Amino acid sequence: MNATFFTEADDCSFSRLDEVPETSILGGGNFTKDNIGELLSCFKSGSSTQNDNLWLLSSSFSERLSTVDTEGLKQLAVNWSYESSWEDTEVSPVALAGHLSEIKYAYSGSDQRIWVFFD
């Protein structure tokens, strides 16, 4: 399953990824809903479900992501890699840190909430 992180405040009733404005996409990857749920747990954050494929992440996630330094981001990625949804996979904490860095720097300077679309 693909998870795409994006910012978009106007109309978030998307049912397909191609409806998400390309300019609002922050990044993403091959993540399950369990993976993203555990990521939110590592950030001590939550989400609200808009529909089965669309989650609005809490403002605390956006705030923490925008303020965490590089070492903190690496540690969050390591902690995330130890979560149960990654059992029996060969997930790399370095790869997870790369995904988080991509999202962090694409989000930099934004004041909008972050959404996740599962496709």
N, C-alpha and C positions, 0 to 999 in steps of 0.2 A: 504494500500500500504506500502511496506517496502522500507526504504531508507537505503542504506549501504554506509558509508563513507570509503574511501580508498585512498591510495597513490599508484600511478603507472605511471611512466613517459614513459615507452617504447611503448606500444601499447594500446591505449585507444579507441579501436573501439569495445568494448564489447557489445554484444547483449543479453547475459545471465549472471546472477550472478555467475554461476559456472565457467565462464571464468576469473573472477577476481582472481588473486593469493591470496590465503588465508593469506599469510604472510603480505600482504599489507592492510588488512582490519583493520580499526580503531574502528569500532562500528557502531551503527545505531539503528533503531527501526521502529515502525509503524508510519511513518510520510507521509503526503501528500506533493505534490509539493508546495502547498500553505503554509504549515507549514514551509518547508525549505526556501521558498522565504522570509517569514517573519523573520525567524532566521537570514538570511543574512542581512535583513533590520536592525535588532537589532544590528548587528555587523558593520553596515554602510558599507556593502560590497555587492558584486554582484557575478554573475556567467556568464559563457557562455555555451550555450547548444550545445553539440556535436551531440546528436540525442534526440529523445523523452524521452529516459530513462537515459541519461547520461549527467551530468553537471560537468563542471570544475569550481571550486570555485576560486574567485580572490585571488591573493597573500595576499591582505590585510586581508582576513578572516584567512588564515593560520598564518600570523604574529600576529594578535590580539589574536587568540586562544592560541598561544604558549606563549604569554607574560602576559595574564590576570591572576590576582591572584584569589584565591578561593572566596573571597567576591565579586569581580567583576563578576566572573562566575555565582555566585548565583543571582546577580542582573540582569544579562543578561537573566537568566532563568526565573526570575519573569517577566521581561518585555516581554519576548517571550510568556509567558502564558497568557498575556493580549491581545494578537493579535487576530484579528477577526477570523482567521481560527480555533481557539480553542473554539469559542462560542458554547454553548450547549454541551460541553464536560466536563468531570470532570478531566481535566488535572491537574496534580500536579506540581507546580514549583520545588518541591524537586526532582521529577522523571526526569524532564527536566534537572535540574542541574546535576543529576547523569549521564544522557546520554552525556551531554557536557563534564563532567569530564572524562568519559571513553575515549571519542575521544581525548581530550586534552592530557591525559597521554599516550595514545597509539601513538600519533603523536610526542610526546616529542623527540627532537633531530633530527627530520627529516628536510630535506631542500626541499622536494618535495611538489608539489601542492596537494591539497585535491580535490578529486572527489566525486560525489554522484551518485550512481546507484539506480534507482527506479525499483522495481520488483513487 
